[in-house]
Amino acid sequence: MSDIKTESSVLVDLEPTVVWRHFDALCAIPRPPRGEDRAIDYVRSWATARGFPVRADAIGNQVVSIPASPGHENAPTVVLQSHLDMVWEKDAESDHDFDRDPIPVAIEDGWVTSRGTTLGADNGIGVALSLAVGDTPELTHGPLELLFTVQEEIGLLGAAALDPDLVSGRLLVNLDGEREGYIFIGCAGGGGIEAELDMAARPVDVPTFTTLAVTGLRGGHSGVDIDSGRGNAIVVLADVLTALEAAGVKPRPSFVEAGDKANAIPRHARIELALDADALALAKEVVAAATERWRAKLGDADPQIEVSLQPASQPVSTAVWSDDATQRLIDLLSALPCGALARDPALPIMPETSANIASLRTEDGVVQLVAGCRSSIYASQERVVAEIAEQARRAGARVDVRVGYPGWQPNLDSPLVATAARLWGELHGAEPTLLAVHAGLECGVLTRCLPGLDAVSFGPDLLDPHSPRERVRIASVASMWAFLGRLLAVLATDPLPVARVEATENSS
């Protein structure tokens, strides 16, 4: 039996307390993308109380300057970077109110997790590590700039809009890595579409409506977990609708809802159908077979999948879509690329290119679709996004192509990477794995914004980000804290060559 503790205050007793105290505070602060104001207030109040200068740009990115340890004033400035926002996801049965309620943290078998919601360790742990450095005067370091970005979880928008005059340092330590023993040196870029399809809905006198639901899936991060074999609820839904048609059951939908976030694999989907008694009986057989088929297909990657039919006593809408629009939507969802599409020959452990059908919404008879692509090759990213957009247009949808963000090309000649790898080996007696990650890290955007930037990324073991099963390993946080302190000390005493940047005056 697992040892579970659920008192939120228990976090402040974990080691290192200087890190967990800040993370505990962040768990009580609502900080969605475009809603980071209270997290910003926390950072600014913390900096002001300690006499650290703090600056901001127009979008809300914050930089806190921490003076060097005595005798290390001439060392190159190191930028510690993390993002303030978090993904809000919760289980369907959870009554958690992210705007009001603290994250319901729990400790289980050496991991900090949450009960039914995302934890926010992505990237609250990175924020806490940065703040902890400023609270630990015994650390040896050169001049530091703590860069806290905003709106990372909706396309790295804060980093993309960063005022370059805000940052003078050219050694960047990104604290958004999610695997101990790995040093990340590259990442995928991303882009996607938002589409709207008019369903030509019309009110009809139908005796009963039934809800077809896909539940029980694990979901996860649309980059990190895209190659895990987990199910996509929208893909499953399209498959079941196709199976209903093949069995002679005409789907007569009036409403669909699936997924939640553009950067998460959808865990749930539901569609309301107008079915008479005979069609309902046949549909139940099709749905039962679909559950077994998908459980066999997904196996241990997603063993809890459930496809069900339940009466919709109070349907969201009784305006049934036209047969033509319904068919075009089903065909579109069945044809869109989803999952890992290509693998990088040089790094076969991760996909090179992937796609994710992220969400569906219905509003006033219009279905809204969000789909995205990630790739370490920008040309491939553009090609897949263009393919998704073209398929949506062929289905009759209005399409808005979202501006993508660039990937981060690995630099194996990086002095910062070499130093970090050497220190990890010295501390742990084993070389770290140098890896590019199939997800968006702000390093790619920042290296374009800040010429001459040398960057590296690392972080503790963090599993299932962007899902209610998100958790971070306690011992791994302690390991990262020790490694970060050692790295800062070496960068202060044995400075690396960095690009020279002309001093500029930053505005608050």
N, C-alpha and C positions, 0 to 999 in steps of 0.2 A: 504494500500500500504506500502511496506517495505521501511525503510529508508536505502538507500545504499550510501556508500561513497567509492570511488575507488582510491583516492590519496594515493600512498604508504607511503608518508611521514607522514600521519595521525597516523601511528602506534607509532611514537615516542612521541605522545601526550597522549597516553593511560597510565593508571595507573596499575601497578607501572612502571614508566618510565624507571627505571633502568633495568627492564626485557625486555620491549618492544623495547628499543633502540638496544639491542643485537639481538633480533629476526628480527628486521627490517634489520639490517646489514646482517644477515644470508640469508634473502630472496634474496639478490643480489649476493650470492656466489654459484656457481655451486658445488654440493656436492653429486654426485652419488656414490654408492658403487664402490670401487677401484679408485675413482676419488676425494678423499677428500682433496687433497693437498692444495687447496685454503682455505678450512675451517681450516685445520691444521695451515696454515700460520696466519690466523686470531687469533686463540687461542694463538699461540706462541708469536705473536707480542703484543697481549693484556697482556700476562703474563710478558714479558720482560719489557714493559713500566711501570709496577707496581713493578718490582723487585722480582717477584715470580719465584722461580726455576721451570723449566719445563724439563721433561724427556720423552723419547720415547723408544719404543721397535722396533724390526725389522719389524713388519707388519705395524706400524704407529700409534698404540695406544699412547695417550698422557696423562701424569699426571702432573698437576700443583699443587705445594705445597703452601698452604697459612698458615702463622703462626697463632697461637692461639691469641685470645683476651688477653690483659694483665691480668695476674692472673689465666689463664686457660691453661697454657702451659702443665700441667701434665694430662689433660683430655685425654681419648682415642682418637686416630685419627679417624675421620669420613670420609668415602669415598663418595663423591657425583658423581654419575655415569650417563652418558647419551651417546648417539651415534651420531656421526657427519653426517652420510650419511642419505639420504632420497630417497624415491621411486619417480621415474619420470614417471608420467602418465598424459595424456592429452586427451581431447575430440578430436574426429576425425577431426572436423572442425577447431581446433585451429592451428594457425601457430606459436605458441610459440616455441622458440629455447632455451632449457634448458641450453645449453652450453654458450649462449650469453645473454639471456634476464633475468632480474630480475623476480621473481615470481610476477604475477599481483594481488597483494593483494586487498581485498575489505573488508568493514565493513558492515554487514547487521544484523539488529535487535539484536545487542549485541554479535555478533560472528565475528571473523576474518576468512575470507575465501579467495578463489582465484577464478579467472575467467577462467574456462576451464582447469585448471591444478591442480595437487596436490599442497598442501600448504607447506608441509615440517614442520608443527608443530610436526609431528612424525619424529624426536625427537628434532626439533629445539627449541621448548619451554623448554625442559629439559636442553639443552645446555645453553640457555639464562638464566634460573634460576640459574645454577651453576656459570656462569660468573658474574651474578648480585650479588651473595654473596661476591665475591672478590671485588666488587665495592662499598660495603656498610660497611664501617668500624664501624658503630655504632651497627652492629649485634654482639651479644655475641656468641662465639663458641670456641671450642678447636681446635687443629691442624686439618687441612683439606687437603684432597687430591682430586682434581677434576680429575676424570678419564673419558676421552673422547675416546670411542672406535670407530673403523672403521668397514666397511663391515658387519654391523649388518643385513641389509636388504637382504642379499644373503646367510643367514644361520648362522648368529652370528659368522662369521669367525674371526673377530678381537678379540672378547672375548675368543674364543677357542684357539687363538694363543698367548694370553697375556703372557708376561714374568712375572712370579709371583714375581720376585725381584723388579718389578716396583711399587708394592703396599705394603705398610706396615700396613695400617689400616685394621681392622676386623669388623667394623660396616659399612655396605653398605646401602646407600639410593639411590635406582634406581629411576630416574625421568622420566620413560617411561610409567607410568600408564596413563590411558585415561578415568578416570571416577571419578569425584569429589564425596567424601563421601565414597569411596571404598579404602581400603588398601589391596594391592595385596600381597599374601603370598605364591604363588605357580604358576606354569605355565606348559603348555604342552611342550613336546619335539617334534622334527620334523625330517623328512627324506623324501626321494623320489627317483625318477628315471628320467633319461633322456634316451630316446629311439629314434632309427632311423629305419625307414621302407622304403626299396627300393621299389618304386612304378612301376618299370619296364616301365617307360614312353617311348612312341614312338610318333614321329611327325605324324599327320594325316591331311588330307585335309578336314577341317570341315567348313561349310558355316558360322556358327555363334557360338559365345561363350556367355554364360549368367552368370552373377554373382548372386549367392544366398547368401544373407547377413542376419545376425542376428545383430540387433542394438537396442539401447534404454535401455539396461539393466543398473542397478545401479552399479554392480560390488561390490568392497569392499575388505576388508582384509580377507584372506583365513582362518584365525583363528577366529578373533573377530566376523566376519559377516557370518560365514559358516552355522550358525543355524538360519539365519534370514529369510529363505524362498525365498531369491533372486535367480534369474535364473543364470545358468552357460551357456554362449554362446556356448560352445563346446558340452555340453549335448543337448542343443536345436538343434544345427546343426546336430548331429548324429540322433536325432529323426526325423527331417525333411527328411534327406536322406533315412532313413528307410521307411518313409511314401511314398516317391517318388517311391521306389522299389515296395512297396505293391500295388501302383496304376498302375504299369506297365511301369514306367519311369525308364530307366536304367541310373543312374548317370555316366557320363563319365568325371570325374574331370581331371584338369591339374594343379591345384594350390590351396592351402589352406593356410589361415593365420587366427590365432585366439589368443586372449589373448596377454599378454605382459610380465608379471612378474610372477615368480614362487610362490610368496606369495600373489597374488591377484586373486580374482574370475574374470574370463574373462568376459568383458562387450560386446565384439564384436567378430564376426567371419564372414569370407567370403570364399567362394569356387567357383572357376570358372568351369563351366560345358559346355560340348559340347552337345547342344540340337538342334534337327531339329524342324521345325515349329510345327508338330503335337505333339511332346513331350513337347515343350514349352507351348502350350496351356493347356495341362493336368497338367503340373507342376505348372502353375499359380493357378489353382484350389486347388491343394494340399497345396501350400504355403499360400494361403488366409485362408484355413481351419486351418493350423498350427498356424497362428497368433492368431486366435480366441481361439483355444484350449489352447495355452500357456498363453494368457491373463487371461483366466478363471482359469487356474491352479495356476498361480503366484499371481493373485489378487493384493491387495494393496502393496505387497512386491516389485513388479516390474511391475507397470501398463503401462509403456511406451514401452514394448517390441514390436519389429517390425521384421517380417520376410518378405523379399522382393526379387523379381527377377528383375534385370536390365540388359540391353545389355552391354556386355563387348567389347566395340569398339576396345580397345587395350589390349587384354589379356596378362597377364604376361607370359604365356607359351601356346604353341599350341601342346605340347607333352602330349598326353592323357595317363593316367595311365591304366595299364592292369585291366581287369575285376576282376581277382583274387585278386590282391593287393588292389583294391578299396573295395572289399567285406571284406577282412580281416581287413582293417582299420576301416570301419564302424562297424563291429562286435566288434572290440576292444573298440572303443569309447563308444559303447552302453553297454558294459559289465563292464567297469571299475567302481569301487566304487567311489561315489562322494557325498559330503554332510556329515551331521552328521551321524555317524555309530553306536555309542553307547553312553550312558549317564552315568555319574558318580552317583551312588546311593547316595553317601554322599553329592554331590554338584549338584543336579538335574538342577540347573539353567544353567549349561554349559555342552557341550558335553564332553565325556571322550575321544572319538576317532573320527576323521573325515578324509576325503580325498578330494582332489581338483584336477581336471584335469585343468591345468593352461594355457598351450599354445600349439599351433601348428605352425610350420613353414615349408615352402617348399624351398629346395635348391638343384638344379641340379637333380631333379627327386627323391629326398629323403625327406620324411616327418619326421620332428623332433618333438617329443612329450615330454612335461614336465608334470609330475604329482607328487603329494606329499601327505604326511600323517602327521597328528598331533595326539598326544595322551599323556595323563598324565601317562599312563602305558607303560613302554618301551617295554615290551613283545608284547603288542597289536600293537604298532608302527612298530616293526620289522615284525610282522605277516602280517599287511596290506601292507607294502612296498614290502614284498616278494610276496604277491598275485598279486600286480600290475605288478611287474617285470615278474612274471611267465606268466601272461596273455599277456604281450607285446612280450615275447619270443615265445609264441604259435602262435602269429600273424606273426612271422617271423622277428621281430625287433631285432636289436642289442641293448643291454640294458646296461646302466651304472648306478649302484645304488649309489646315493649320500650319503655320510657319514652324519648321522644324528647328531643332538645336543640333549643333555639330558634335561629332564624336571627339574623343581624345586619343590621338595617335600615340602609341607607346614609343618612348625614347630610351632605348637600352643603353645609351651613352650618358644618361643623366647622372651628374655627380650626386644629386640628392637621393635618387633611387639606390645608387651604389652604397652610399653611406647608411641608409636605412637598412638595406639588406645585410650589410656587414654587422651592424649593431644587433640586429635580431639574432643572427647566428651566434654572436658572442654571448648574448643573454640566455639563449635557449639551447645552444649546442647543436642546432640544426638549421640549415638554410631555409629561409622563407620561400614560398612559391610566389613568383612574379606573375601576375595575371591581369589580363584585361577583362572587364566585367560587361555582361550583356544587359546593361542598364545605364541610365543617364547619371553621370557624375558631373558636378559643376566645373570640374577641372577643364573639360573641353571648352566650355564657354569662356572660362576665365583666362585660359592660355591665349585665346584670340583677343580678349579685351586688354590684357596686360602683356605687352611685348617683352620677351626675354624671361618669362616665368618658367621656373623649374618646379614641377609638382609631383607629389606622391600622395597616395591615399591608403588608409588602413583603419581598422576598427575592430571591436570585439565580435564574438559569435552572436549573430542576430538571425533568428529564423522566422520565416513566414511574415515578412513585413507587408503592410497594406492589407492584412487580414486579422480577424479577431484572435488568431492563434499566434500573433507576434510575440516573441520572447527573446530575452537577452541573457547570456550566461554570466553569472556573477563573477566567477573566477576569471573569466576572460576580460571583464572590465578592469579588474585589478592588474592583469597582465598588460593591457594597453596603457594604463596609467604609468606603470613602471617604464615601459618602452618609450612613451612620449617624453617622460622626464629625462631619460638617458639621451634620446635624440636631441632634445633642446640643449642639453649640456655640451654635447660634442659639437653641435653647430655653433655654439658660442665660443668654444675654446679652440676649435680647429676649423676656421671659417672656410666655406666653399666659395668658388668663384661664382659671382652672380652678375647679371646685367646691371649696368649703372642706369639709374633713373633720375632725371632732373627733379629737384624738389618742387612741389606745387603747393598752393594754399588750398586746403579743403574747407568746405562750408559745412556747418552743422545742420 
